[in-house]
Amino acid sequence: GISGGECRRLSIASQVISKPKIIFLDEPTCGLDSFTAETVINILKKLSMNNCAIISTIHQPSSQLFNSFDRLILLAEGKIVYSGPRDQAIGLFQKAGFECPINYNPSDFFIEVLAIKSGREEECRTQITKLIDENAKMIKDRRSQNENLEVLFCNYYLKG
């Protein structure tokens, strides 16, 4: 027979062979050692650079794996807490009053902040709501900035 890691890699390879435009993966690194997990993620990253969208769940990525991702969707209580560039997620948490400790894996930090802890359910749900509200505000601000840039562009190039 084949090992769990070999089975997982074979499963991914069988999806990739048909050159799909999008691949959905649930825990592609589960059960793999860190070297093999990194190899799998690097292969997926190369695929994403060749017109293939990769959508994957990873529950507890190492710092190295976390830094491989371009975009994140963070969920809590079935709601989107954050969706956007990986390197901007920390900023959302900071704006909402949650500081990630120095030299701490951001993915572990997100998991801790977004977890519903026994005996503190209401407090945790309040934290999540605060983050969802802050994300909505950031999206609105980003849209407003884009609209302002469009107006400036039109005024400059169309009137110039």
Beta strands, then each sheet from edge to edge (+ up, - down):
strand 1: 22-26
strand 2: 53-57
strand 3: 71-76
strand 4: 79-85
sheet 1: 1+ 2+
sheet 2: 3+ 4-
end
